[in-house]
Amino acid sequence: MNLHQLGEAAREGRIQGFEVVSLEGGVYLLQARLAWGTQPVLDEQGNVLRLRSTTQVRELLQGLPHLPCELVQHCVHDEMCGTREDPIEPLRLSLSLEQRW
């Protein structure tokens, strides 16, 4: 889903929310949460859009309908070491999309 499609889907009410996935190296990926699952947002070349800050995420989503947004942080250490017997769930934090000046 590119940015144009994201805007259309959000205005039509097909998007339930957003997930901002935090990766090592200070990179964030934006995903749209739909009824059937998540879909990554793509850039003009069709590659997964990589953002450098949550401020950039807020700027990108400015003007779209207000939808819930979560920052998703996977625990790389737990995944690498595999010390837990329970399923490893990512940390999910509510992320406000309001501009902060």
Phi and psi restraints in degrees (range 20) as a CNS / XPLOR table:
assign (resid 1 and name C) (resid 2 and name N)
       (resid 2 and name CA) (resid 2 and name C) 1.0 -87.4 20.0 2
assign (resid 2 and name N) (resid 2 and name CA)
       (resid 2 and name C) (resid 3 and name N) 1.0 179.0 20.0 2
assign (resid 2 and name C) (resid 3 and name N)
       (resid 3 and name CA) (resid 3 and name C) 1.0 -64.2 20.0 2
assign (resid 3 and name N) (resid 3 and name CA)
       (resid 3 and name C) (resid 4 and name N) 1.0 -37.3 20.0 2
assign (resid 3 and name C) (resid 4 and name N)
       (resid 4 and name CA) (resid 4 and name C) 1.0 -63.7 20.0 2
assign (resid 4 and name N) (resid 4 and name CA)
       (resid 4 and name C) (resid 5 and name N) 1.0 -46.6 20.0 2
assign (resid 4 and name C) (resid 5 and name N)
       (resid 5 and name CA) (resid 5 and name C) 1.0 -63.9 20.0 2
assign (resid 5 and name N) (resid 5 and name CA)
       (resid 5 and name C) (resid 6 and name N) 1.0 -36.6 20.0 2
assign (resid 5 and name C) (resid 6 and name N)
       (resid 6 and name CA) (resid 6 and name C) 1.0 -61.0 20.0 2
assign (resid 6 and name N) (resid 6 and name CA)
       (resid 6 and name C) (resid 7 and name N) 1.0 -46.6 20.0 2
assign (resid 6 and name C) (resid 7 and name N)
       (resid 7 and name CA) (resid 7 and name C) 1.0 -61.4 20.0 2
assign (resid 7 and name N) (resid 7 and name CA)
       (resid 7 and name C) (resid 8 and name N) 1.0 -45.1 20.0 2
assign (resid 7 and name C) (resid 8 and name N)
       (resid 8 and name CA) (resid 8 and name C) 1.0 -61.6 20.0 2
assign (resid 8 and name N) (resid 8 and name CA)
       (resid 8 and name C) (resid 9 and name N) 1.0 -46.8 20.0 2
assign (resid 8 and name C) (resid 9 and name N)
       (resid 9 and name CA) (resid 9 and name C) 1.0 -63.5 20.0 2
assign (resid 9 and name N) (resid 9 and name CA)
       (resid 9 and name C) (resid 10 and name N) 1.0 -38.5 20.0 2
assign (resid 9 and name C) (resid 10 and name N)
       (resid 10 and name CA) (resid 10 and name C) 1.0 -66.8 20.0 2
assign (resid 10 and name N) (resid 10 and name CA)
       (resid 10 and name C) (resid 11 and name N) 1.0 -43.2 20.0 2
assign (resid 10 and name C) (resid 11 and name N)
       (resid 11 and name CA) (resid 11 and name C) 1.0 -68.4 20.0 2
assign (resid 11 and name N) (resid 11 and name CA)
       (resid 11 and name C) (resid 12 and name N) 1.0 -29.4 20.0 2
assign (resid 11 and name C) (resid 12 and name N)
       (resid 12 and name CA) (resid 12 and name C) 1.0 -83.5 20.0 2
assign (resid 12 and name N) (resid 12 and name CA)
       (resid 12 and name C) (resid 13 and name N) 1.0 -5.3 20.0 2
assign (resid 12 and name C) (resid 13 and name N)
       (resid 13 and name CA) (resid 13 and name C) 1.0 82.5 20.0 2
assign (resid 13 and name N) (resid 13 and name CA)
       (resid 13 and name C) (resid 14 and name N) 1.0 16.6 20.0 2
assign (resid 13 and name C) (resid 14 and name N)
       (resid 14 and name CA) (resid 14 and name C) 1.0 -86.0 20.0 2
assign (resid 14 and name N) (resid 14 and name CA)
       (resid 14 and name C) (resid 15 and name N) 1.0 -13.2 20.0 2
assign (resid 14 and name C) (resid 15 and name N)
       (resid 15 and name CA) (resid 15 and name C) 1.0 -99.0 20.0 2
assign (resid 15 and name N) (resid 15 and name CA)
       (resid 15 and name C) (resid 16 and name N) 1.0 129.9 20.0 2
assign (resid 15 and name C) (resid 16 and name N)
       (resid 16 and name CA) (resid 16 and name C) 1.0 -90.1 20.0 2
assign (resid 16 and name N) (resid 16 and name CA)
       (resid 16 and name C) (resid 17 and name N) 1.0 -22.2 20.0 2
assign (resid 16 and name C) (resid 17 and name N)
       (resid 17 and name CA) (resid 17 and name C) 1.0 172.1 20.0 2
assign (resid 17 and name N) (resid 17 and name CA)
       (resid 17 and name C) (resid 18 and name N) 1.0 -175.1 20.0 2
assign (resid 17 and name C) (resid 18 and name N)
       (resid 18 and name CA) (resid 18 and name C) 1.0 -126.8 20.0 2
assign (resid 18 and name N) (resid 18 and name CA)
       (resid 18 and name C) (resid 19 and name N) 1.0 150.6 20.0 2
assign (resid 18 and name C) (resid 19 and name N)
       (resid 19 and name CA) (resid 19 and name C) 1.0 -123.1 20.0 2
assign (resid 19 and name N) (resid 19 and name CA)
       (resid 19 and name C) (resid 20 and name N) 1.0 131.3 20.0 2
assign (resid 19 and name C) (resid 20 and name N)
       (resid 20 and name CA) (resid 20 and name C) 1.0 -109.6 20.0 2
assign (resid 20 and name N) (resid 20 and name CA)
       (resid 20 and name C) (resid 21 and name N) 1.0 107.1 20.0 2
assign (resid 20 and name C) (resid 21 and name N)
       (resid 21 and name CA) (resid 21 and name C) 1.0 -90.8 20.0 2
assign (resid 21 and name N) (resid 21 and name CA)
       (resid 21 and name C) (resid 22 and name N) 1.0 120.6 20.0 2
assign (resid 21 and name C) (resid 22 and name N)
       (resid 22 and name CA) (resid 22 and name C) 1.0 -87.8 20.0 2
assign (resid 22 and name N) (resid 22 and name CA)
       (resid 22 and name C) (resid 23 and name N) 1.0 126.2 20.0 2
assign (resid 22 and name C) (resid 23 and name N)
       (resid 23 and name CA) (resid 23 and name C) 1.0 -113.9 20.0 2
assign (resid 23 and name N) (resid 23 and name CA)
       (resid 23 and name C) (resid 24 and name N) 1.0 161.9 20.0 2
assign (resid 23 and name C) (resid 24 and name N)
       (resid 24 and name CA) (resid 24 and name C) 1.0 -58.6 20.0 2
assign (resid 24 and name N) (resid 24 and name CA)
       (resid 24 and name C) (resid 25 and name N) 1.0 146.1 20.0 2
assign (resid 24 and name C) (resid 25 and name N)
       (resid 25 and name CA) (resid 25 and name C) 1.0 91.3 20.0 2
assign (resid 25 and name N) (resid 25 and name CA)
       (resid 25 and name C) (resid 26 and name N) 1.0 8.5 20.0 2
assign (resid 25 and name C) (resid 26 and name N)
       (resid 26 and name CA) (resid 26 and name C) 1.0 74.9 20.0 2
assign (resid 26 and name N) (resid 26 and name CA)
       (resid 26 and name C) (resid 27 and name N) 1.0 31.7 20.0 2
assign (resid 26 and name C) (resid 27 and name N)
       (resid 27 and name CA) (resid 27 and name C) 1.0 -108.9 20.0 2
assign (resid 27 and name N) (resid 27 and name CA)
       (resid 27 and name C) (resid 28 and name N) 1.0 140.1 20.0 2
assign (resid 27 and name C) (resid 28 and name N)
       (resid 28 and name CA) (resid 28 and name C) 1.0 -122.4 20.0 2
assign (resid 28 and name N) (resid 28 and name CA)
       (resid 28 and name C) (resid 29 and name N) 1.0 139.1 20.0 2
assign (resid 28 and name C) (resid 29 and name N)
       (resid 29 and name CA) (resid 29 and name C) 1.0 -113.1 20.0 2
assign (resid 29 and name N) (resid 29 and name CA)
       (resid 29 and name C) (resid 30 and name N) 1.0 137.6 20.0 2
assign (resid 29 and name C) (resid 30 and name N)
       (resid 30 and name CA) (resid 30 and name C) 1.0 -102.0 20.0 2
assign (resid 30 and name N) (resid 30 and name CA)
       (resid 30 and name C) (resid 31 and name N) 1.0 131.3 20.0 2
assign (resid 30 and name C) (resid 31 and name N)
       (resid 31 and name CA) (resid 31 and name C) 1.0 -127.0 20.0 2
assign (resid 31 and name N) (resid 31 and name CA)
       (resid 31 and name C) (resid 32 and name N) 1.0 141.2 20.0 2
assign (resid 31 and name C) (resid 32 and name N)
       (resid 32 and name CA) (resid 32 and name C) 1.0 -93.2 20.0 2
assign (resid 32 and name N) (resid 32 and name CA)
       (resid 32 and name C) (resid 33 and name N) 1.0 132.5 20.0 2
assign (resid 32 and name C) (resid 33 and name N)
       (resid 33 and name CA) (resid 33 and name C) 1.0 -95.1 20.0 2
assign (resid 33 and name N) (resid 33 and name CA)
       (resid 33 and name C) (resid 34 and name N) 1.0 116.2 20.0 2
assign (resid 33 and name C) (resid 34 and name N)
       (resid 34 and name CA) (resid 34 and name C) 1.0 -110.3 20.0 2
assign (resid 34 and name N) (resid 34 and name CA)
       (resid 34 and name C) (resid 35 and name N) 1.0 174.7 20.0 2
assign (resid 34 and name C) (resid 35 and name N)
       (resid 35 and name CA) (resid 35 and name C) 1.0 -59.9 20.0 2
assign (resid 35 and name N) (resid 35 and name CA)
       (resid 35 and name C) (resid 36 and name N) 1.0 -32.6 20.0 2
assign (resid 35 and name C) (resid 36 and name N)
       (resid 36 and name CA) (resid 36 and name C) 1.0 -98.3 20.0 2
assign (resid 36 and name N) (resid 36 and name CA)
       (resid 36 and name C) (resid 37 and name N) 1.0 -1.9 20.0 2
assign (resid 36 and name C) (resid 37 and name N)
       (resid 37 and name CA) (resid 37 and name C) 1.0 146.4 20.0 2
assign (resid 37 and name N) (resid 37 and name CA)
       (resid 37 and name C) (resid 38 and name N) 1.0 -163.0 20.0 2
assign (resid 37 and name C) (resid 38 and name N)
       (resid 38 and name CA) (resid 38 and name C) 1.0 -105.1 20.0 2
assign (resid 38 and name N) (resid 38 and name CA)
       (resid 38 and name C) (resid 39 and name N) 1.0 153.4 20.0 2
assign (resid 38 and name C) (resid 39 and name N)
       (resid 39 and name CA) (resid 39 and name C) 1.0 -136.8 20.0 2
assign (resid 39 and name N) (resid 39 and name CA)
       (resid 39 and name C) (resid 40 and name N) 1.0 129.1 20.0 2
assign (resid 39 and name C) (resid 40 and name N)
       (resid 40 and name CA) (resid 40 and name C) 1.0 -70.5 20.0 2
assign (resid 40 and name N) (resid 40 and name CA)
       (resid 40 and name C) (resid 41 and name N) 1.0 151.5 20.0 2
assign (resid 40 and name C) (resid 41 and name N)
       (resid 41 and name CA) (resid 41 and name C) 1.0 -90.6 20.0 2
assign (resid 41 and name N) (resid 41 and name CA)
       (resid 41 and name C) (resid 42 and name N) 1.0 134.1 20.0 2
assign (resid 41 and name C) (resid 42 and name N)
       (resid 42 and name CA) (resid 42 and name C) 1.0 -107.8 20.0 2
assign (resid 42 and name N) (resid 42 and name CA)
       (resid 42 and name C) (resid 43 and name N) 1.0 153.6 20.0 2
assign (resid 42 and name C) (resid 43 and name N)
       (resid 43 and name CA) (resid 43 and name C) 1.0 -84.9 20.0 2
assign (resid 43 and name N) (resid 43 and name CA)
       (resid 43 and name C) (resid 44 and name N) 1.0 -173.0 20.0 2
assign (resid 43 and name C) (resid 44 and name N)
       (resid 44 and name CA) (resid 44 and name C) 1.0 -64.5 20.0 2
assign (resid 44 and name N) (resid 44 and name CA)
       (resid 44 and name C) (resid 45 and name N) 1.0 -24.8 20.0 2
assign (resid 44 and name C) (resid 45 and name N)
       (resid 45 and name CA) (resid 45 and name C) 1.0 -89.6 20.0 2
assign (resid 45 and name N) (resid 45 and name CA)
       (resid 45 and name C) (resid 46 and name N) 1.0 -0.9 20.0 2
assign (resid 45 and name C) (resid 46 and name N)
       (resid 46 and name CA) (resid 46 and name C) 1.0 86.7 20.0 2
assign (resid 46 and name N) (resid 46 and name CA)
       (resid 46 and name C) (resid 47 and name N) 1.0 9.9 20.0 2
assign (resid 46 and name C) (resid 47 and name N)
       (resid 47 and name CA) (resid 47 and name C) 1.0 -93.1 20.0 2
assign (resid 47 and name N) (resid 47 and name CA)
       (resid 47 and name C) (resid 48 and name N) 1.0 156.8 20.0 2
assign (resid 47 and name C) (resid 48 and name N)
       (resid 48 and name CA) (resid 48 and name C) 1.0 -59.9 20.0 2
assign (resid 48 and name N) (resid 48 and name CA)
       (resid 48 and name C) (resid 49 and name N) 1.0 128.6 20.0 2
assign (resid 48 and name C) (resid 49 and name N)
       (resid 49 and name CA) (resid 49 and name C) 1.0 -68.1 20.0 2
assign (resid 49 and name N) (resid 49 and name CA)
       (resid 49 and name C) (resid 50 and name N) 1.0 126.2 20.0 2
assign (resid 49 and name C) (resid 50 and name N)
       (resid 50 and name CA) (resid 50 and name C) 1.0 -110.5 20.0 2
assign (resid 50 and name N) (resid 50 and name CA)
       (resid 50 and name C) (resid 51 and name N) 1.0 125.1 20.0 2
assign (resid 50 and name C) (resid 51 and name N)
       (resid 51 and name CA) (resid 51 and name C) 1.0 -112.4 20.0 2
assign (resid 51 and name N) (resid 51 and name CA)
       (resid 51 and name C) (resid 52 and name N) 1.0 154.0 20.0 2
assign (resid 51 and name C) (resid 52 and name N)
       (resid 52 and name CA) (resid 52 and name C) 1.0 -102.5 20.0 2
assign (resid 52 and name N) (resid 52 and name CA)
       (resid 52 and name C) (resid 53 and name N) 1.0 -8.1 20.0 2
assign (resid 52 and name C) (resid 53 and name N)
       (resid 53 and name CA) (resid 53 and name C) 1.0 -162.2 20.0 2
assign (resid 53 and name N) (resid 53 and name CA)
       (resid 53 and name C) (resid 54 and name N) 1.0 163.2 20.0 2
assign (resid 53 and name C) (resid 54 and name N)
       (resid 54 and name CA) (resid 54 and name C) 1.0 -70.7 20.0 2
assign (resid 54 and name N) (resid 54 and name CA)
       (resid 54 and name C) (resid 55 and name N) 1.0 -25.8 20.0 2
assign (resid 54 and name C) (resid 55 and name N)
       (resid 55 and name CA) (resid 55 and name C) 1.0 -63.5 20.0 2
assign (resid 55 and name N) (resid 55 and name CA)
       (resid 55 and name C) (resid 56 and name N) 1.0 -41.1 20.0 2
assign (resid 55 and name C) (resid 56 and name N)
       (resid 56 and name CA) (resid 56 and name C) 1.0 -64.4 20.0 2
assign (resid 56 and name N) (resid 56 and name CA)
       (resid 56 and name C) (resid 57 and name N) 1.0 -36.7 20.0 2
assign (resid 56 and name C) (resid 57 and name N)
       (resid 57 and name CA) (resid 57 and name C) 1.0 -61.7 20.0 2
assign (resid 57 and name N) (resid 57 and name CA)
       (resid 57 and name C) (resid 58 and name N) 1.0 -47.9 20.0 2
assign (resid 57 and name C) (resid 58 and name N)
       (resid 58 and name CA) (resid 58 and name C) 1.0 -59.0 20.0 2
assign (resid 58 and name N) (resid 58 and name CA)
       (resid 58 and name C) (resid 59 and name N) 1.0 -43.9 20.0 2
assign (resid 58 and name C) (resid 59 and name N)
       (resid 59 and name CA) (resid 59 and name C) 1.0 -63.2 20.0 2
assign (resid 59 and name N) (resid 59 and name CA)
       (resid 59 and name C) (resid 60 and name N) 1.0 -40.3 20.0 2
assign (resid 59 and name C) (resid 60 and name N)
       (resid 60 and name CA) (resid 60 and name C) 1.0 -65.1 20.0 2
assign (resid 60 and name N) (resid 60 and name CA)
       (resid 60 and name C) (resid 61 and name N) 1.0 -37.7 20.0 2
assign (resid 60 and name C) (resid 61 and name N)
       (resid 61 and name CA) (resid 61 and name C) 1.0 -91.3 20.0 2
assign (resid 61 and name N) (resid 61 and name CA)
       (resid 61 and name C) (resid 62 and name N) 1.0 -1.4 20.0 2
assign (resid 61 and name C) (resid 62 and name N)
       (resid 62 and name CA) (resid 62 and name C) 1.0 -59.4 20.0 2
assign (resid 62 and name N) (resid 62 and name CA)
       (resid 62 and name C) (resid 63 and name N) 1.0 136.2 20.0 2
assign (resid 62 and name C) (resid 63 and name N)
       (resid 63 and name CA) (resid 63 and name C) 1.0 92.4 20.0 2
assign (resid 63 and name N) (resid 63 and name CA)
       (resid 63 and name C) (resid 64 and name N) 1.0 -10.3 20.0 2
assign (resid 63 and name C) (resid 64 and name N)
       (resid 64 and name CA) (resid 64 and name C) 1.0 -88.2 20.0 2
assign (resid 64 and name N) (resid 64 and name CA)
       (resid 64 and name C) (resid 65 and name N) 1.0 159.7 20.0 2
assign (resid 64 and name C) (resid 65 and name N)
       (resid 65 and name CA) (resid 65 and name C) 1.0 -56.4 20.0 2
assign (resid 65 and name N) (resid 65 and name CA)
       (resid 65 and name C) (resid 66 and name N) 1.0 147.4 20.0 2
assign (resid 65 and name C) (resid 66 and name N)
       (resid 66 and name CA) (resid 66 and name C) 1.0 -68.6 20.0 2
assign (resid 66 and name N) (resid 66 and name CA)
       (resid 66 and name C) (resid 67 and name N) 1.0 117.5 20.0 2
assign (resid 66 and name C) (resid 67 and name N)
       (resid 67 and name CA) (resid 67 and name C) 1.0 -131.0 20.0 2
assign (resid 67 and name N) (resid 67 and name CA)
       (resid 67 and name C) (resid 68 and name N) 1.0 154.6 20.0 2
assign (resid 67 and name C) (resid 68 and name N)
       (resid 68 and name CA) (resid 68 and name C) 1.0 -61.8 20.0 2
assign (resid 68 and name N) (resid 68 and name CA)
       (resid 68 and name C) (resid 69 and name N) 1.0 146.2 20.0 2
assign (resid 68 and name C) (resid 69 and name N)
       (resid 69 and name CA) (resid 69 and name C) 1.0 -139.6 20.0 2
assign (resid 69 and name N) (resid 69 and name CA)
       (resid 69 and name C) (resid 70 and name N) 1.0 136.4 20.0 2
assign (resid 69 and name C) (resid 70 and name N)
       (resid 70 and name CA) (resid 70 and name C) 1.0 -124.0 20.0 2
assign (resid 70 and name N) (resid 70 and name CA)
       (resid 70 and name C) (resid 71 and name N) 1.0 138.7 20.0 2
assign (resid 70 and name C) (resid 71 and name N)
       (resid 71 and name CA) (resid 71 and name C) 1.0 -88.3 20.0 2
assign (resid 71 and name N) (resid 71 and name CA)
       (resid 71 and name C) (resid 72 and name N) 1.0 125.3 20.0 2
assign (resid 71 and name C) (resid 72 and name N)
       (resid 72 and name CA) (resid 72 and name C) 1.0 -112.6 20.0 2
assign (resid 72 and name N) (resid 72 and name CA)
       (resid 72 and name C) (resid 73 and name N) 1.0 121.5 20.0 2
assign (resid 72 and name C) (resid 73 and name N)
       (resid 73 and name CA) (resid 73 and name C) 1.0 -123.1 20.0 2
assign (resid 73 and name N) (resid 73 and name CA)
       (resid 73 and name C) (resid 74 and name N) 1.0 114.5 20.0 2
assign (resid 73 and name C) (resid 74 and name N)
       (resid 74 and name CA) (resid 74 and name C) 1.0 -81.5 20.0 2
assign (resid 74 and name N) (resid 74 and name CA)
       (resid 74 and name C) (resid 75 and name N) 1.0 148.9 20.0 2
assign (resid 74 and name C) (resid 75 and name N)
       (resid 75 and name CA) (resid 75 and name C) 1.0 -93.3 20.0 2
assign (resid 75 and name N) (resid 75 and name CA)
       (resid 75 and name C) (resid 76 and name N) 1.0 93.0 20.0 2
assign (resid 75 and name C) (resid 76 and name N)
       (resid 76 and name CA) (resid 76 and name C) 1.0 -62.3 20.0 2
assign (resid 76 and name N) (resid 76 and name CA)
       (resid 76 and name C) (resid 77 and name N) 1.0 -39.0 20.0 2
assign (resid 76 and name C) (resid 77 and name N)
       (resid 77 and name CA) (resid 77 and name C) 1.0 -60.2 20.0 2
assign (resid 77 and name N) (resid 77 and name CA)
       (resid 77 and name C) (resid 78 and name N) 1.0 -46.8 20.0 2
assign (resid 77 and name C) (resid 78 and name N)
       (resid 78 and name CA) (resid 78 and name C) 1.0 -64.2 20.0 2
assign (resid 78 and name N) (resid 78 and name CA)
       (resid 78 and name C) (resid 79 and name N) 1.0 -38.3 20.0 2
assign (resid 78 and name C) (resid 79 and name N)
       (resid 79 and name CA) (resid 79 and name C) 1.0 -66.9 20.0 2
assign (resid 79 and name N) (resid 79 and name CA)
       (resid 79 and name C) (resid 80 and name N) 1.0 -39.3 20.0 2
assign (resid 79 and name C) (resid 80 and name N)
       (resid 80 and name CA) (resid 80 and name C) 1.0 -70.7 20.0 2
assign (resid 80 and name N) (resid 80 and name CA)
       (resid 80 and name C) (resid 81 and name N) 1.0 -44.4 20.0 2
assign (resid 80 and name C) (resid 81 and name N)
       (resid 81 and name CA) (resid 81 and name C) 1.0 -82.4 20.0 2
assign (resid 81 and name N) (resid 81 and name CA)
       (resid 81 and name C) (resid 82 and name N) 1.0 -29.8 20.0 2
assign (resid 81 and name C) (resid 82 and name N)
       (resid 82 and name CA) (resid 82 and name C) 1.0 60.5 20.0 2
assign (resid 82 and name N) (resid 82 and name CA)
       (resid 82 and name C) (resid 83 and name N) 1.0 39.3 20.0 2
assign (resid 82 and name C) (resid 83 and name N)
       (resid 83 and name CA) (resid 83 and name C) 1.0 -84.0 20.0 2
assign (resid 83 and name N) (resid 83 and name CA)
       (resid 83 and name C) (resid 84 and name N) 1.0 -18.0 20.0 2
assign (resid 83 and name C) (resid 84 and name N)
       (resid 84 and name CA) (resid 84 and name C) 1.0 -86.6 20.0 2
assign (resid 84 and name N) (resid 84 and name CA)
       (resid 84 and name C) (resid 85 and name N) 1.0 147.6 20.0 2
assign (resid 84 and name C) (resid 85 and name N)
       (resid 85 and name CA) (resid 85 and name C) 1.0 -90.8 20.0 2
assign (resid 85 and name N) (resid 85 and name CA)
       (resid 85 and name C) (resid 86 and name N) 1.0 -25.5 20.0 2
assign (resid 85 and name C) (resid 86 and name N)
       (resid 86 and name CA) (resid 86 and name C) 1.0 -77.8 20.0 2
assign (resid 86 and name N) (resid 86 and name CA)
       (resid 86 and name C) (resid 87 and name N) 1.0 160.7 20.0 2
assign (resid 86 and name C) (resid 87 and name N)
       (resid 87 and name CA) (resid 87 and name C) 1.0 -60.3 20.0 2
assign (resid 87 and name N) (resid 87 and name CA)
       (resid 87 and name C) (resid 88 and name N) 1.0 142.0 20.0 2
assign (resid 87 and name C) (resid 88 and name N)
       (resid 88 and name CA) (resid 88 and name C) 1.0 -92.5 20.0 2
assign (resid 88 and name N) (resid 88 and name CA)
       (resid 88 and name C) (resid 89 and name N) 1.0 115.5 20.0 2
assign (resid 88 and name C) (resid 89 and name N)
       (resid 89 and name CA) (resid 89 and name C) 1.0 -102.6 20.0 2
assign (resid 89 and name N) (resid 89 and name CA)
       (resid 89 and name C) (resid 90 and name N) 1.0 144.2 20.0 2
assign (resid 89 and name C) (resid 90 and name N)
       (resid 90 and name CA) (resid 90 and name C) 1.0 -72.7 20.0 2
assign (resid 90 and name N) (resid 90 and name CA)
       (resid 90 and name C) (resid 91 and name N) 1.0 155.6 20.0 2
assign (resid 90 and name C) (resid 91 and name N)
       (resid 91 and name CA) (resid 91 and name C) 1.0 -75.2 20.0 2
assign (resid 91 and name N) (resid 91 and name CA)
       (resid 91 and name C) (resid 92 and name N) 1.0 130.9 20.0 2
assign (resid 91 and name C) (resid 92 and name N)
       (resid 92 and name CA) (resid 92 and name C) 1.0 -123.5 20.0 2
assign (resid 92 and name N) (resid 92 and name CA)
       (resid 92 and name C) (resid 93 and name N) 1.0 123.5 20.0 2
assign (resid 92 and name C) (resid 93 and name N)
       (resid 93 and name CA) (resid 93 and name C) 1.0 -123.6 20.0 2
assign (resid 93 and name N) (resid 93 and name CA)
       (resid 93 and name C) (resid 94 and name N) 1.0 138.8 20.0 2
assign (resid 93 and name C) (resid 94 and name N)
       (resid 94 and name CA) (resid 94 and name C) 1.0 -66.1 20.0 2
assign (resid 94 and name N) (resid 94 and name CA)
       (resid 94 and name C) (resid 95 and name N) 1.0 135.6 20.0 2
assign (resid 94 and name C) (resid 95 and name N)
       (resid 95 and name CA) (resid 95 and name C) 1.0 -122.0 20.0 2
assign (resid 95 and name N) (resid 95 and name CA)
       (resid 95 and name C) (resid 96 and name N) 1.0 120.6 20.0 2
assign (resid 95 and name C) (resid 96 and name N)
       (resid 96 and name CA) (resid 96 and name C) 1.0 -74.8 20.0 2
assign (resid 96 and name N) (resid 96 and name CA)
       (resid 96 and name C) (resid 97 and name N) 1.0 135.7 20.0 2
assign (resid 96 and name C) (resid 97 and name N)
       (resid 97 and name CA) (resid 97 and name C) 1.0 -96.4 20.0 2
assign (resid 97 and name N) (resid 97 and name CA)
       (resid 97 and name C) (resid 98 and name N) 1.0 6.3 20.0 2
assign (resid 97 and name C) (resid 98 and name N)
       (resid 98 and name CA) (resid 98 and name C) 1.0 -71.4 20.0 2
assign (resid 98 and name N) (resid 98 and name CA)
       (resid 98 and name C) (resid 99 and name N) 1.0 138.6 20.0 2
assign (resid 98 and name C) (resid 99 and name N)
       (resid 99 and name CA) (resid 99 and name C) 1.0 -67.8 20.0 2
assign (resid 99 and name N) (resid 99 and name CA)
       (resid 99 and name C) (resid 100 and name N) 1.0 139.7 20.0 2
assign (resid 99 and name C) (resid 100 and name N)
       (resid 100 and name CA) (resid 100 and name C) 1.0 -117.8 20.0 2
assign (resid 100 and name N) (resid 100 and name CA)
       (resid 100 and name C) (resid 101 and name N) 1.0 116.9 20.0 2
